[in-house]
Amino acid sequence: MESEIAGRIAARRVELDELEEQLVKQLDQVRAERDELAVAERVWQRIAEQLAAESAAAGPLAVQVAGRAVLLVPLRGLGVTEDALPPDYQRILAIVRDAGGPVATRQVGEALGLEASVRGKLEPLRGKLSKLAGRGWLRKLPDGRFTARL
């Protein structure tokens, strides 16, 4: 009887030793994968920072419409600053903001140094003002004048 119990204990000890060996291997694998994930996360973060810096340095995006490059004006929202706008749109926005009240397209054109007496010279500017209003950067009043959004 004692030898049977001793045999069972020895067999169980062998089973537990094998199980311990398997668990140690699994734990090593888990630790190695966790280390790989930490490295992948650091690499991903570094790439995301580089892409953000490159897109900020690249300036506004341009697309082709009817064979012409057209600048994209982003929607105004959280985290989108005036720096995301093309330089000429930034100047227009500054002129409207500095006016202190509603301004007509002609007033903005004069401030930009455009020949305001020629209607055709103001139409592209009116389009830019309307685009800024449509994207939330300006407010277009019913009488056609524009004001800065706060």
C-alpha positions as CSV (number, residue, x, y, z in Angstrom):
1,M,0.0,0.0,0.0
2,E,2.8,2.4,0.8
3,S,4.5,1.7,-2.4
4,E,1.3,2.4,-4.3
5,I,0.9,5.7,-2.6
6,A,4.6,6.6,-3.2
7,G,4.1,5.6,-6.9
8,R,1.0,7.9,-7.2
9,I,2.9,10.8,-5.5
10,A,5.8,10.3,-7.9
11,A,3.5,10.1,-10.9
12,R,1.7,13.3,-9.8
13,R,5.0,15.0,-9.2
14,V,6.1,14.2,-12.8
15,E,2.7,15.5,-14.1
16,L,3.1,18.7,-12.2
17,D,6.7,19.2,-13.3
18,E,5.6,18.8,-17.0
19,L,2.7,21.3,-16.4
20,E,5.1,23.7,-14.8
21,E,7.5,23.4,-17.8
22,Q,4.6,24.1,-20.2
23,L,3.4,27.1,-18.1
24,V,6.9,28.5,-18.0
25,K,7.1,28.3,-21.8
26,Q,3.7,29.9,-22.2
27,L,4.7,32.7,-19.8
28,D,7.9,33.3,-21.8
29,Q,5.9,33.5,-25.0
30,V,3.4,35.9,-23.4
31,R,6.2,38.1,-22.1
32,A,7.9,38.1,-25.5
33,E,4.7,39.0,-27.3
34,R,4.0,41.8,-24.8
35,D,7.5,43.2,-25.4
36,E,6.9,43.1,-29.2
37,L,3.6,45.0,-28.7
38,A,5.3,47.6,-26.7
39,V,7.9,48.1,-29.5
40,A,5.1,48.1,-32.1
41,E,3.3,50.8,-30.1
42,R,6.4,53.0,-29.9
43,V,7.0,52.6,-33.6
44,W,3.4,53.4,-34.4
45,Q,3.5,56.5,-32.2
46,R,6.7,57.7,-33.8
47,I,5.3,57.2,-37.3
48,A,2.0,59.0,-36.4
49,E,4.1,62.0,-35.0
50,Q,6.2,62.1,-38.2
51,L,3.1,61.9,-40.4
52,A,1.4,64.7,-38.4
53,A,4.6,66.9,-38.7
54,E,4.9,66.2,-42.5
55,S,1.2,67.0,-43.2
56,A,1.6,70.2,-41.1
57,A,4.7,71.2,-43.0
58,A,3.2,70.3,-46.4
59,G,0.5,72.8,-45.9
60,P,-2.9,72.6,-47.5
61,L,-3.8,69.7,-49.7
62,A,-4.5,70.2,-53.3
63,V,-6.7,68.1,-55.6
64,Q,-7.2,68.1,-59.3
65,V,-10.5,69.4,-60.6
66,A,-11.0,69.7,-64.3
67,G,-7.2,69.5,-64.7
68,R,-6.5,72.4,-62.3
69,A,-5.1,72.2,-58.8
70,V,-7.6,73.4,-56.2
71,L,-6.8,73.9,-52.6
72,L,-8.9,72.2,-50.0
73,V,-10.3,74.4,-47.2
74,P,-10.9,72.2,-44.1
75,L,-14.1,72.4,-42.0
76,R,-13.7,74.5,-38.9
77,G,-13.8,72.2,-35.9
78,L,-12.1,71.1,-32.7
79,G,-8.4,70.9,-33.2
80,V,-8.4,72.6,-36.6
81,T,-6.6,76.0,-36.4
82,E,-6.3,78.8,-39.0
83,D,-2.9,77.4,-39.8
84,A,-4.7,74.6,-41.7
85,L,-5.9,77.2,-44.2
86,P,-4.0,78.2,-47.3
87,P,-2.1,81.5,-46.8
88,D,-4.5,83.6,-49.0
89,Y,-7.5,82.3,-47.0
90,Q,-5.7,83.2,-43.8
91,R,-5.2,86.7,-45.1
92,I,-8.9,87.0,-46.0
93,L,-9.9,85.7,-42.6
94,A,-7.6,88.2,-40.9
95,I,-9.1,91.1,-42.9
96,V,-12.6,90.2,-42.0
97,R,-11.7,89.7,-38.3
98,D,-9.9,93.0,-38.2
99,A,-12.8,94.9,-39.7
100,G,-14.7,94.6,-36.5
101,G,-18.0,94.2,-38.2
102,P,-19.7,93.0,-41.3
103,V,-17.7,93.6,-44.5
104,A,-18.6,93.4,-48.2
105,T,-16.5,91.6,-50.7
106,R,-15.5,94.9,-52.2
107,Q,-14.0,96.0,-48.8
108,V,-12.0,92.8,-48.5
109,G,-10.8,93.1,-52.1
110,E,-9.6,96.7,-51.5
111,A,-7.8,95.5,-48.4
112,L,-6.1,92.8,-50.5
113,G,-5.1,95.4,-53.1
114,L,-7.4,94.0,-55.8
115,E,-8.9,96.3,-58.5
116,A,-12.3,96.6,-56.8
117,S,-13.9,98.6,-59.6
118,V,-13.8,95.6,-61.9
119,R,-16.5,93.2,-60.9
120,G,-14.8,90.2,-62.5
121,K,-11.8,90.7,-60.2
122,L,-14.0,90.3,-57.1
123,E,-15.9,87.1,-58.1
124,P,-13.0,84.7,-57.2
125,L,-12.7,86.5,-53.9
126,R,-16.5,86.2,-53.3
127,G,-16.1,82.5,-54.0
128,K,-13.3,82.2,-51.3
129,L,-15.4,84.2,-48.8
130,S,-18.4,81.9,-49.5
131,K,-16.2,78.8,-49.1
132,L,-14.9,80.1,-45.8
133,A,-18.5,80.7,-44.7
134,G,-19.6,77.3,-45.9
135,R,-16.8,75.6,-44.0
136,G,-17.6,77.5,-40.7
137,W,-14.7,80.0,-40.7
138,L,-16.9,83.0,-41.5
139,R,-20.6,83.9,-41.3
140,K,-22.4,85.1,-44.3
141,L,-25.2,87.6,-43.6
142,P,-28.4,87.7,-45.7
143,D,-27.3,91.0,-47.3
144,G,-24.2,89.2,-48.7
145,R,-21.7,90.7,-46.2
146,F,-19.4,88.5,-44.0
147,T,-18.4,88.5,-40.4
148,A,-15.9,86.5,-38.4
149,R,-17.1,83.6,-36.3
150,L,-16.1,83.8,-32.7
